[in-house]
Amino acid sequence: MSTPATHMRRALALAARAPHRTSPNPTVGCVIVRDGEVVGEGVTRPPGEAHAEIVALRAAGARARGADVYVTLEPCCHHGRTPPCTDALIAAGVRRVYAGVIDPNPVVAGRGLSLLAAAGIEATFGPGETAEACAAAIAPFRRFILDARPWITLKAGISLDGRIAAPGGDAKWITGEAARRDAHRLRARADAVLVGAETVRLDEPRLTVRGVPGADPRRVVLNRALDLDPAAAVFGPGALVFHGEAAPADRRAAFAERGVTLLSVPASAQGLDLTAVARALAGQGVVNLLVEGGGRVHGALLKARLADAICFYVAPRLLGEGRPVLAGLGFDRVADAPVLEAVEHRRFGQDVRIRGMIRYSEGPCSPG
């Protein structure tokens, strides 16, 4: 039997499977039901194109009149790149709108449903059993809107003993092909992928999407002194490099000649100011940031309490004295260490993907 929760879960699934990026808009799913039959479905299109409600309304056509609408996020009620979804829902003559979660954007924040109710449409949040899932689905957008920084996911392929490479830096390949293909799906959904200078030196990454559908994310590198080779594969038009304010002018010119965008942020002996990096990325429209290391970058983001989630692919290998996935990070007490919530496990061949959202304790962090 179909229930409001059933339809909202379908809307969530649509959003989760979207094959494209929607930033700076959240990825939203919508299902329209009339007389128990699904008559329209939609997911947010790329920026400047239709929101989920509009896509679903177009699919439903005249059958939207008198129908119930299930949308994972409160419909927008303001003019942005597109007209308000509330206007379209009212014009379509829908009967009822279920919104999974309130829009954190202050220009909406409950006004969307209030306008629908004023037009005679029954508008409500819920159903309650899907509220947590709807909130999790827009967590990156909430972080971006309320904290002016991206949602930051730490991603790594690691051995069973927590190593991302052998002592000399070799890491090809810790995980199997299926896990690596899934990691490329993560890249396809991320707005940008960030690595540290040591990862560029050791791995010579391209940070592109390969073997799966989707466009390449923006490439971001942390290089305080600008001492990397500007001819490295990761650099070129569209790449973004953060450096310290003391980076030499001749090095800046060498990168600029490659079409790289350079951004200067405060730096110390411990490295670049990662809070400044995060805020600058938000200013570039980055909502979802995937961080692929190395261990020092992962550790520094956790120490700064800037990491929001992890996605680790754990392989059945033991590397011993290799390079750790988290470096420069330590806790005097187990109770002070961050923990994962909403943990998911999935197998890819012999590897296991572990994903979860990070909850920080109130305790201090000491150098590792």
C-alpha positions in Angstrom: 0.0 0.0 0.0 1.3 3.4 -0.9 1.6 6.0 1.9 2.9 9.5 2.2 6.1 8.1 3.5 6.4 5.8 0.5 6.1 8.7 -1.9 8.6 10.8 0.0 11.1 8.0 0.0 10.7 7.8 -3.8 11.4 11.6 -4.0 14.5 11.1 -1.8 15.7 8.3 -4.1 15.2 10.5 -7.2 17.4 13.2 -5.5 20.1 10.7 -4.5 20.4 9.3 -8.0 20.5 12.6 -9.9 23.3 12.2 -12.5 24.3 15.9 -12.5 25.3 18.7 -10.2 22.7 21.3 -9.0 24.9 23.6 -6.9 24.5 26.3 -5.6 20.9 24.9 -5.5 20.2 21.8 -3.4 19.4 18.6 -5.2 15.6 18.0 -4.6 13.3 15.2 -5.6 9.5 15.6 -6.2 6.7 13.1 -6.8 3.1 14.0 -7.8 0.3 11.6 -7.0 -3.3 11.7 -8.0 -5.9 9.1 -6.9 -3.1 6.8 -5.7 -1.2 6.9 -9.0 2.1 8.6 -9.6 1.5 11.1 -12.4 4.8 13.1 -12.4 8.3 12.9 -11.0 11.2 15.3 -11.1 14.6 16.2 -9.8 16.3 19.6 -9.7 18.1 20.4 -13.0 21.5 22.1 -13.2 21.7 25.8 -12.2 19.4 28.1 -14.2 17.1 25.2 -15.3 13.9 23.9 -13.7 13.6 22.9 -10.1 12.2 19.5 -9.2 8.6 20.7 -8.7 8.6 22.2 -12.2 10.0 19.1 -13.8 7.4 17.0 -12.1 4.5 19.4 -13.0 5.5 19.3 -16.6 5.5 15.5 -16.5 2.0 15.5 -14.9 0.4 18.1 -17.1 -3.3 18.5 -16.5 -3.2 15.5 -14.1 -1.6 17.7 -11.5 -4.9 19.4 -10.7 -6.2 18.1 -7.5 -3.0 16.0 -6.9 -0.8 15.6 -3.9 2.8 16.8 -4.2 5.7 15.2 -2.2 8.9 17.3 -2.3 12.0 16.7 -0.2 12.5 20.4 0.5 10.0 23.3 1.0 9.2 24.9 -2.4 10.9 28.1 -3.1 8.9 31.4 -3.0 11.4 33.9 -4.4 12.8 34.9 -7.8 16.3 33.6 -8.4 17.5 32.3 -11.7 14.0 30.8 -12.1 10.5 31.9 -11.0 9.1 30.7 -7.6 7.9 27.1 -7.5 5.1 28.1 -5.2 3.6 30.1 -8.1 3.7 27.1 -10.4 2.1 24.8 -7.8 -0.7 27.3 -7.2 -1.3 27.7 -10.9 -1.4 24.0 -11.4 -4.2 23.6 -8.9 -2.6 20.9 -6.7 -4.6 19.9 -3.7 -1.9 19.2 -1.1 1.9 19.7 -0.7 4.1 17.7 1.6 7.5 19.2 2.2 10.2 17.0 3.7 12.0 19.7 5.5 11.9 23.5 5.9 14.2 25.5 3.6 17.2 26.9 5.6 17.5 29.8 3.3 16.3 32.9 5.2 14.4 34.2 2.2 12.2 31.1 2.3 12.3 29.5 5.8 8.6 28.6 6.0 7.2 31.3 3.7 6.9 28.8 0.8 4.3 26.7 2.7 2.6 29.8 4.1 2.0 31.1 0.6 0.6 27.8 -0.5 -1.7 27.7 2.5 -2.9 31.2 1.8 -3.9 30.1 -1.7 -6.0 27.3 -0.3 -3.6 24.4 -0.8 -3.1 22.1 2.2 0.6 22.5 3.0 2.5 20.6 5.7 5.9 19.4 6.7 6.3 15.6 6.8 5.6 12.8 6.9 7.5 12.6 10.2 9.2 9.3 9.5 11.1 10.7 6.6 12.1 14.0 8.2 15.5 12.9 9.2 16.4 11.5 5.8 15.2 14.7 4.1 17.3 16.8 6.5 20.3 14.7 5.7 19.7 15.1 2.0 20.1 18.8 2.1 22.8 18.9 4.8 25.4 20.3 2.3 23.0 23.1 1.2 22.3 23.9 4.9 26.0 24.1 5.7 26.5 26.4 2.6 23.7 28.7 3.5 24.0 29.0 7.2 27.8 28.7 7.6 29.1 30.1 4.3 31.3 27.1 3.6 31.1 23.9 1.7 30.0 20.5 3.1 33.4 18.7 3.3 33.7 15.0 2.8 37.0 13.2 3.5 37.5 10.4 1.0 40.3 7.8 0.9 41.1 4.2 -0.1 42.7 2.6 2.9 44.2 -0.6 4.1 42.7 -2.5 7.0 45.2 -0.9 9.3 44.4 2.7 8.2 47.1 3.3 5.6 46.7 5.2 2.4 50.1 4.3 0.9 53.3 2.4 1.6 56.1 4.2 3.4 57.6 5.5 0.2 54.3 6.8 -1.1 53.2 3.9 -3.4 49.4 3.6 -3.3 48.5 1.8 -6.6 46.3 0.1 -5.9 45.1 -0.4 -2.3 41.5 -0.9 -3.3 40.0 -2.8 -6.2 38.5 -1.6 -9.5 34.9 -1.6 -8.3 35.7 0.6 -5.3 37.7 3.0 -7.5 34.8 3.2 -9.9 32.4 4.2 -7.1 34.9 6.8 -6.0 34.7 8.3 -9.4 30.9 8.5 -8.9 31.6 10.6 -5.9 33.7 12.9 -7.9 31.0 13.3 -10.5 28.6 14.6 -7.8 31.1 16.9 -6.1 31.5 20.5 -7.1 35.2 20.4 -6.4 37.9 17.9 -5.4 40.8 19.1 -3.1 44.2 17.6 -2.5 47.4 18.7 -0.7 50.8 19.3 -2.3 52.2 16.0 -1.1 49.5 14.1 -3.0 50.3 15.9 -6.2 54.0 15.1 -5.8 53.5 11.4 -5.0 50.4 10.4 -7.0 50.4 12.9 -9.9 46.6 12.9 -9.9 44.3 14.3 -12.6 41.2 14.5 -10.3 39.0 13.9 -13.3 35.9 11.6 -13.7 36.7 8.4 -15.5 34.7 5.3 -16.3 31.4 6.7 -15.1 29.0 9.3 -16.4 29.4 12.9 -15.3 31.5 16.0 -15.7 34.8 16.7 -14.0 34.7 18.6 -10.7 36.8 21.7 -10.2 40.4 20.8 -9.2 41.7 22.4 -6.0 45.2 22.2 -4.6 46.7 23.5 -1.4 50.3 24.6 -2.0 51.5 27.2 0.5 54.8 28.0 -1.2 53.7 27.4 -4.8 56.7 25.0 -5.1 54.9 22.4 -7.2 55.6 22.0 -10.9 52.9 24.0 -12.7 53.2 21.6 -15.6 51.7 18.8 -13.4 48.6 17.1 -14.9 46.3 18.5 -12.2 46.9 22.1 -13.2 45.6 24.0 -16.1 42.6 26.2 -16.9 39.9 25.8 -14.3 42.2 24.6 -11.6 42.3 26.5 -8.3 45.4 26.8 -6.1 45.5 28.2 -2.6 48.8 29.5 -1.5 50.3 31.6 1.3 50.6 35.3 1.2 54.4 35.0 1.0 54.5 32.9 -2.2 57.1 34.4 -4.6 55.8 36.5 -7.5 57.7 34.5 -10.1 55.9 31.3 -8.9 52.6 33.0 -9.1 53.3 34.1 -12.6 54.3 30.5 -13.6 51.0 29.1 -12.4 49.0 32.0 -14.0 50.5 31.2 -17.3 48.9 27.8 -17.1 45.5 29.3 -16.6 45.3 28.4 -13.0 43.3 30.6 -10.6 45.4 31.6 -7.6 43.9 32.6 -4.2 46.1 33.8 -1.3 45.0 32.9 2.2 46.8 33.4 5.6 49.3 30.8 6.5 51.4 29.7 9.4 54.1 27.1 10.1 51.3 24.6 10.4 50.0 25.3 6.9 47.3 27.3 5.2 44.3 28.7 7.1 41.7 26.1 6.2 38.8 28.1 7.5 39.8 30.8 5.0 40.1 28.2 2.3 36.6 26.9 3.0 35.0 30.3 3.0 36.8 31.2 -0.3 35.5 28.0 -1.9 32.0 28.9 -0.8 32.5 32.2 -2.5 33.3 30.3 -5.7 30.0 28.5 -5.4 31.3 25.2 -4.1 28.7 23.5 -2.0 30.0 19.9 -2.0 33.8 19.5 -1.5 35.4 16.1 -1.8 38.9 16.0 -0.1 41.1 13.2 -1.3 44.1 13.9 1.0 46.6 13.2 1.9 46.7 12.3 5.5 47.9 15.7 6.7 45.1 17.5 5.0 42.5 15.0 6.4 44.0 15.4 9.9 44.1 19.2 9.7 40.5 19.4 8.6 39.4 17.2 11.4 41.5 19.2 13.9 39.9 22.4 12.6 36.4 20.7 12.9 35.7 21.5 9.3 35.2 18.0 8.0 31.5 17.0 7.9 31.6 13.4 6.6 33.9 10.6 5.6 33.8 8.1 2.8 36.5 5.5 3.3 37.0 2.4 1.1 38.6 -0.2 3.3 40.6 -3.0 1.6 41.6 -6.3 3.1 45.3 -5.4 3.0 47.8 -4.8 5.8 50.5 -2.2 5.1 52.1 -1.8 8.5 54.4 1.2 8.6 52.7 3.0 5.7 51.3 6.5 5.5 48.3 7.1 7.7 44.9 8.3 6.5 44.9 10.8 9.4 48.2 12.5 10.2 49.0 15.2 12.8 45.9 14.4 14.8 45.6 12.8 18.2 43.4 12.6 21.3 44.3 12.0 24.9 41.0 10.3 25.6 38.9 8.0 23.4 35.9 10.0 24.6 37.3 13.2 22.9 37.6 11.6 19.5 35.0 12.4 16.7 32.5 9.6 16.0 30.5 8.8 12.9 26.7 8.9 12.8 24.3 7.6 10.2 26.9 5.1 9.2 26.5 3.1 6.0 28.4 0.1 4.8 28.5 -1.3 1.3 30.7 -3.9 -0.4 32.5 -3.4 -3.6 34.2 -6.7 -4.4 36.5 -7.4 -1.5 36.4 -3.8 -0.3 33.9 -2.1 2.0 32.8 1.5 1.7 32.1 3.1 5.0 30.3 6.4 5.0 29.0 8.6 7.8 28.6 12.1 9.2 31.1 13.3 11.7 30.0 14.4 15.2 32.7 16.2 17.2 33.0 16.0 21.0 33.6 18.9 23.3 37.0 17.6 24.2 40.4 19.0 23.1 42.5 17.7 20.3 46.3 17.3 20.7 48.9 17.0 18.0 49.3 13.4 16.7 
